[in-house]
Amino acid sequence: MKGIRIKVFIAIAVAAVLGMATVAAAGGSSRKFHEALTGYEETPALSTPGVGEFRARINHDATQIKYELSFSGLESNATQAHIHFENATNSGGIVAFLCTNLGNGPAGTQACPAAGGTISGTLTAADVGAGAAAQGIAAGEFTEFVNAIRAGTTYVNVHSENRPLGEIRAQLGDHEHHSFFG
């Protein structure tokens, strides 16, 4: 009887260790996102010829996000692009600037290709601004930013001269239309 209890205890201990290792590996794994931007995802929805594509990869230790944003066909010149914090049905605060032609971004923010094109970069804690502080993501809170992306509560959008609130948009993260690449 004692031998059976020891075997059961060992089996439970091994299962617990394996379970914790699986959770740790999943939490630290990199994530890749590939999203299509359209006017239909803007709030309110827009009918526009503008389209875009956003690809991003969160590194294994969730300390940086490498991204590429391409867009074309906007009704007017692009003015800025950001990642915002909010659900798909609302507009939210700016968490990180991707580009701007308005001079309103943090030092070092790259210019947007006005007529369309591709930009790329790497986001770190230094790129998380205070635009979503009222929603709980303060400046520099990169872990909160990554958690919001993984929860599907962030979106990327491109603003234009004729559409200053945003012309094309895509929700990021684990949501119904989300697809992984890589």
Buried (B, 14 or more C-beta within 10 A) or exposed (E): EEEEEEEEEEEEEEEEEEEEEEEEEEEEEEBEBBBBBBBEBBBEEBEBEBBBBBBBBBBEEBEBBBBBBBBBBBBBBBBBBBBBBBBBEEBBBBBBBBBBBEEEBEEEBBBBBBEBEEBEBEBEEEBBBBBBBEBEBEBBBBEBBBBBBBEBBBBBBBBBBEBEEBBBBBBBBEBEEBEEEE
